[in-house]
Amino acid sequence: MIEQVLKRNNLYKAYRQVVRNKGASGIDNMQVDELVPYLESNRDRITQSVLNRTYVPSPILGVQIPKSNGKTRLLGIPTVVDRWLQQAVSQVLSSRFELTFEEYSYGFRPEKNIHKAVSQSLKYINGGFQDIIDIDLEGFFDKVDHSILLQLIYNRVKCPGTLRLIRKWLRAPILINGRLHRRRKGVPQGSPISPLLSNILLDELDKELERKKLRYVRYADDFSIYARSKAEARKIGNAVYIFLSNKLRLPINREKSGIRRPSNFQLLGHGFVPTYKKGEKGKYQLVVKKSSWESLKRKLKGLTKKTKPCSFIERLRKLSEVWKGWVNNYRLASIHAKLEALDKWLRARLRYCIWHDWKKPERKRKNLIRLGVDKGLAYAFSRTNMGGWAVAQSPILFATITLSRLRRKGYESMLSYYLKTQSQIQ
């Protein structure tokens, strides 16, 4: 297999993917755009060292990333060169495993995504399977047992060169706050091969659930199982706990795990609430959990700070990069009314930015006149003692900085974009 990994076409495809993913530099500070000149001079040397089994990966750079709950997640960033080789191995390795992965595994796989995962979950719930075993794996990426994972790979790929590379990447030390730490467990989040390795390990769980003919949804280490009664759910939960502990040596976070009903169950940022449509008693629909709304609003607020040095066009571009990704992620949920309210708030923020950019009273007066305000009213309003936020929500700015004028500058409402995605789904 190692010869397939080191084929020119595979290495070039890996390079393209690493560049597309961008990402920060590792401990050597090499940027993604420096990879081409480096490989032109060193590719043959690197590939030969891989074949000779003398290649040694660099330590991983550990970076703490804040989570929405106030805690942090440790991200491991390999060097660009290691990411290139990991991507090359991942491409060939996935071709050996992908066809044997189970149908209800949705994370980091071709033709699979979050939308299909939550849709399947909703299908189970509306089909009467409303006692849900919600299992949280405690620090999954930090607790993966290397020997079990490597044995699973060896069962399918009996290539010493490839296995040696993967083992070296798994054991590479991590640099945290200037100190190197040894690693004997876990798969570093942030490396191109990590999603595939997690799927290889947890596919054993999928196959166990399939063998027992259970209904489940898994997205990476986030998985849930659906039962018709609490007694059945409790029995399944105990069996899964034993399997994870004994077979895969993965601990469960007991505080975050439990048996849920749809109304207090969340999956990949989505919640489930009863629908009150006629003839749909006992049915549920998708909504967005509160913390996801708060996170979006916090990001939008940061980009519309009046003191943020930014042209209006640039501000709109940055805003759309944030909210378009968010709306795409939650496009299956019922978010029409909340998006409409959020749009109104965001337009007020944008008007506030414009009002602040006009700065001096005389400039405000001239701009108001240019936008069609009576001279006397423009003079009075430009000298108002009202605060900027109050002005942004006043009728005078609603009537001058209109929605049509904002659109001509490039503004697009989140609601109109959401409705467009709905028409594409239908």
C-alpha positions in Angstrom: 0.0 0.0 0.0 2.8 2.4 0.7 3.7 2.5 -3.0 0.2 3.6 -3.8 0.5 6.3 -1.1 3.7 7.7 -2.7 2.4 7.7 -6.3 2.7 11.1 -7.9 -1.0 11.5 -8.6 -1.9 10.7 -5.0 0.7 13.0 -3.6 -0.4 15.8 -5.9 -4.1 15.3 -4.9 -3.0 15.4 -1.2 -1.1 18.6 -1.8 -4.2 20.2 -3.4 -6.4 19.2 -0.5 -3.9 20.5 2.1 -3.8 23.9 0.3 -7.6 23.9 0.1 -7.9 23.3 3.8 -5.5 26.1 4.6 -4.9 25.9 8.3 -2.2 27.3 10.6 1.5 26.4 10.6 3.0 23.7 12.9 6.0 24.0 15.1 8.3 24.8 12.1 6.2 27.9 11.2 6.0 26.8 7.6 2.9 28.2 5.9 0.7 26.3 3.4 1.8 28.5 0.5 5.5 27.6 1.2 4.8 23.9 0.6 5.3 23.9 -3.2 8.9 25.3 -3.2 9.8 23.1 -0.3 8.5 19.9 -2.0 10.2 20.8 -5.3 13.5 20.5 -3.4 12.7 17.8 -0.9 10.0 15.6 -2.2 12.3 12.8 -3.4 14.2 12.8 -0.1 11.0 12.6 1.9 9.4 9.8 -0.1 12.7 7.9 0.0 12.8 8.2 3.8 9.3 6.9 4.0 10.2 3.9 1.9 13.4 3.3 3.9 11.3 3.6 7.2 13.6 6.4 8.4 11.0 9.2 8.2 10.3 10.8 11.6 7.3 13.2 11.9 7.7 16.5 13.7 6.1 17.1 17.1 2.6 18.5 17.0 1.8 22.0 18.0 -0.9 22.0 20.8 -3.4 25.0 20.7 -6.3 25.5 23.1 -9.5 26.4 21.2 -12.4 27.9 23.2 -15.7 26.0 23.2 -19.2 27.4 23.4 -19.6 26.2 27.0 -16.6 28.3 28.2 -14.2 25.3 28.3 -11.4 24.7 25.8 -10.5 21.9 23.3 -6.9 20.9 22.6 -6.2 21.0 18.9 -3.1 19.3 17.6 -1.6 21.0 14.5 1.0 18.9 12.6 3.5 20.6 10.3 2.4 21.3 6.7 4.7 18.5 5.4 3.2 16.0 7.9 -0.3 17.1 6.9 0.6 16.5 3.3 1.8 12.9 4.0 -1.2 12.2 6.3 -3.6 13.3 3.6 -1.9 11.0 1.1 -2.2 8.1 3.5 -5.8 9.0 4.3 -6.8 9.0 0.6 -5.6 5.5 0.0 -6.6 4.1 3.4 -10.2 5.4 3.0 -10.6 3.5 -0.3 -10.0 0.3 1.7 -12.5 1.1 4.5 -15.2 3.4 3.1 -17.2 0.6 1.3 -17.4 -1.4 4.6 -18.6 1.5 6.8 -22.2 1.3 7.9 -25.0 3.4 6.4 -25.9 5.4 9.6 -22.4 6.7 10.1 -22.5 10.3 8.8 -19.4 12.1 9.9 -16.5 12.9 7.5 -17.6 10.6 4.7 -18.4 11.3 1.0 -22.2 11.9 0.4 -22.8 12.1 4.1 -23.4 15.2 6.2 -25.0 16.7 9.3 -28.3 17.2 7.5 -28.7 13.6 6.7 -27.8 12.7 10.3 -30.5 15.0 11.9 -33.0 14.0 9.2 -32.5 10.3 10.1 -32.9 11.1 13.8 -36.1 13.0 13.1 -37.4 10.1 11.1 -36.8 7.7 14.0 -38.5 10.0 16.5 -41.5 10.6 14.3 -41.6 6.8 13.7 -42.4 6.3 17.4 -38.8 5.6 18.7 -38.9 8.4 21.2 -36.8 7.0 24.1 -33.3 8.0 23.0 -30.0 6.7 24.4 -27.8 9.7 24.3 -24.2 8.6 24.9 -21.3 11.1 25.4 -17.8 9.5 25.0 -15.5 11.2 27.6 -12.7 13.0 25.7 -12.9 10.5 22.8 -10.0 11.9 20.8 -7.8 11.9 23.9 -8.7 8.3 24.9 -8.4 6.2 21.7 -6.3 3.1 22.5 -3.5 2.9 19.9 -3.1 -0.9 20.0 -6.8 -1.5 19.3 -6.9 1.1 16.4 -3.7 -0.3 14.8 -4.9 -3.8 15.0 -8.1 -2.8 13.2 -6.1 -1.2 10.5 -3.7 -4.2 10.3 -6.7 -6.6 9.8 -7.4 -4.8 6.6 -4.1 -3.4 5.5 -1.1 -5.6 6.1 1.5 -3.0 5.0 4.3 -2.5 7.6 5.4 0.8 6.0 1.9 2.3 6.3 1.3 1.0 9.8 4.7 2.4 10.9 3.8 5.9 9.6 0.4 5.9 11.3 1.9 4.7 14.6 4.6 7.4 14.4 1.9 10.1 13.9 -0.1 8.7 16.8 2.9 8.7 19.1 4.3 12.1 18.0 4.8 14.3 21.1 2.7 17.4 21.4 4.2 20.9 22.2 2.0 22.8 24.8 3.1 26.1 26.2 6.8 25.4 25.2 6.9 21.9 26.7 6.9 18.6 24.9 4.4 16.0 26.2 4.6 12.3 25.3 1.4 10.7 23.9 0.4 7.1 24.5 -3.3 7.5 23.8 -5.6 9.5 21.6 -5.8 10.8 18.1 -4.9 14.5 17.7 -7.8 16.7 16.5 -6.5 18.9 13.7 -4.7 16.3 11.6 -6.1 15.2 8.2 -6.1 11.5 9.1 -7.9 11.9 12.5 -11.5 11.7 11.1 -10.8 8.5 9.2 -9.0 6.9 12.2 -12.0 7.7 14.5 -14.4 6.2 11.9 -12.3 3.1 11.7 -12.4 2.6 15.5 -16.1 3.5 15.9 -17.2 1.4 13.0 -16.8 -1.5 15.4 -19.6 0.1 17.4 -21.7 0.6 14.3 -21.3 -3.1 13.4 -22.3 -4.2 16.9 -25.5 -2.0 16.7 -26.2 -3.4 13.3 -25.8 -6.9 14.5 -28.4 -6.2 17.2 -30.7 -4.5 14.6 -30.8 -1.3 16.6 -31.8 2.1 15.2 -28.9 4.6 15.6 -27.3 7.7 14.2 -23.5 8.4 14.5 -21.6 11.5 13.5 -17.9 11.0 14.4 -18.0 10.5 18.2 -21.5 11.9 18.6 -24.0 9.0 18.5 -27.5 8.2 19.7 -29.7 5.1 19.7 -33.5 5.1 19.4 -36.0 2.8 21.3 -39.7 2.4 21.8 -39.7 2.3 25.6 -37.6 3.4 28.5 -37.1 -0.2 29.6 -35.8 -1.1 26.2 -33.6 2.0 26.2 -32.1 1.1 29.6 -31.3 -2.4 28.5 -29.6 -1.2 25.2 -27.7 1.5 27.1 -26.2 -1.0 29.6 -25.2 -3.4 26.7 -23.5 -0.5 24.8 -21.7 0.7 27.9 -20.2 -2.8 28.4 -19.2 -3.1 24.7 -17.5 0.3 24.7 -15.6 -0.4 28.0 -14.5 -4.0 27.2 -14.1 -4.0 23.5 -13.0 -0.5 22.6 -11.8 0.7 26.0 -13.6 3.9 25.7 -15.0 5.6 28.8 -18.5 7.2 28.9 -19.2 10.5 30.5 -22.0 9.5 32.8 -23.1 13.0 33.6 -23.7 13.9 30.0 -25.2 10.5 29.0 -28.7 9.3 29.6 -32.1 8.4 28.3 -33.8 11.4 26.7 -37.2 12.3 25.3 -37.2 14.3 22.1 -37.9 17.6 23.8 -34.8 17.4 26.0 -32.5 15.8 23.3 -30.1 17.7 21.1 -28.1 16.5 18.1 -25.4 18.4 16.3 -26.8 21.8 17.4 -30.4 20.9 16.6 -33.3 20.4 19.0 -36.6 18.7 18.6 -40.0 20.4 19.5 -43.6 19.1 19.0 -45.3 20.3 15.8 -48.9 21.5 16.3 -50.0 21.0 12.7 -53.4 19.3 12.3 -53.2 15.5 12.0 -49.6 15.5 13.3 -50.1 14.8 17.0 -47.0 13.3 18.6 -44.7 14.5 15.7 -41.7 16.7 16.1 -39.8 19.3 14.0 -36.2 20.5 14.0 -35.2 23.7 15.7 -31.8 25.3 16.5 -30.6 25.1 20.1 -30.4 28.3 22.1 -26.6 28.4 22.4 -26.2 28.2 18.6 -28.4 31.3 18.2 -26.4 33.1 20.9 -23.1 32.1 19.2 -24.2 33.5 15.9 -25.5 36.8 17.4 -22.2 37.2 19.3 -20.2 36.8 16.1 -22.5 39.2 14.2 -22.2 41.8 17.0 -18.4 41.6 16.9 -18.4 42.3 13.2 -20.7 45.3 13.5 -18.9 47.1 16.3 -19.0 50.8 15.3 -15.3 51.2 16.2 -14.2 48.2 14.0 -12.0 49.7 11.2 -13.7 48.4 8.1 -15.4 49.7 4.9 -19.1 49.0 4.6 -18.6 46.6 1.7 -15.9 44.7 3.6 -18.1 44.5 6.6 -21.0 43.0 4.6 -18.6 40.5 3.1 -17.3 39.3 6.5 -20.9 39.1 7.8 -22.1 37.0 4.9 -19.1 34.6 5.4 -20.3 34.0 9.0 -24.1 33.8 8.6 -24.2 31.9 5.3 -22.3 29.0 6.8 -24.6 29.1 9.8 -27.8 29.2 7.7 -26.5 26.3 5.5 -25.8 24.3 8.6 -29.3 24.7 10.0 -31.3 25.0 6.9 -33.5 22.0 7.8 -34.7 23.6 11.0 -37.7 25.9 11.5 -35.9 29.2 11.9 -38.1 31.6 9.8 -39.4 33.8 12.6 -36.2 34.0 14.5 -34.2 34.9 11.3 -36.6 37.6 10.5 -36.1 39.2 14.0 -32.3 38.7 13.7 -32.3 40.4 10.3 -34.1 43.4 11.7 -31.6 43.7 14.6 -28.6 43.3 12.2 -29.9 46.1 9.9 -30.1 48.4 12.9 -26.5 47.5 13.7 -25.5 48.4 10.2 -27.3 51.7 10.3 -25.6 52.4 13.6 -22.2 51.8 11.9 -23.1 54.1 9.0 -24.3 56.9 11.4 -21.1 56.5 13.4 -19.0 56.7 10.2 -20.6 60.1 9.3 -19.0 61.4 12.5 -19.4 65.2 12.6 -22.8 66.8 12.7 -22.3 68.8 9.5 -21.4 65.6 7.6 -24.5 63.9 9.0 -26.7 66.9 8.0 -25.4 66.8 4.4 -25.8 63.1 4.1 -29.4 63.2 5.4 -30.2 65.9 2.9 -28.6 63.9 0.1 -30.9 61.0 1.2 -34.0 63.1 0.8 -34.5 64.6 4.3 -35.9 68.1 4.7 -33.1 70.6 5.4 -34.6 71.8 8.7 -35.2 68.2 9.9 -31.8 67.2 8.7 -30.2 70.0 10.7 -32.1 69.1 13.9 -31.5 65.4 13.6 -27.8 65.8 13.0 -27.5 67.7 16.3 -29.6 65.3 18.3 -28.7 64.3 21.8 -30.0 60.8 21.2 -27.5 57.9 21.5 -26.3 56.2 18.3 -28.2 53.0 18.9 -31.4 54.9 19.5 -30.8 56.9 16.2 -30.2 53.6 14.3 -33.6 52.4 15.3 -35.4 55.7 14.7 -37.8 56.4 11.8 -35.5 58.9 10.2 -32.8 56.3 9.4 -35.4 53.7 8.5 -36.7 56.1 5.9 -33.3 57.1 4.5 -31.0 54.1 4.9 -33.7 51.9 3.4 -33.6 48.2 2.7 -33.4 48.8 -1.1 -30.4 51.1 -0.5 -28.6 48.5 1.6 -29.2 45.9 -1.1 -27.7 48.1 -3.7 -24.5 48.1 -1.5 -24.5 44.3 -1.4 -26.6 43.5 1.6 -28.6 40.3 1.6 -31.0 39.3 4.4 -30.5 36.0 6.2 -34.2 35.2 5.8 -34.2 35.6 2.0 -31.1 33.3 1.7 -32.7 30.8 4.0 -35.9 30.8 1.9 -33.7 30.3 -1.2 -32.2 27.2 0.4 -35.7 25.9 1.2 -36.7 26.1 -2.5 -33.6 24.2 -3.5 -34.3 21.4 -0.9 -37.9 21.1 -2.2 
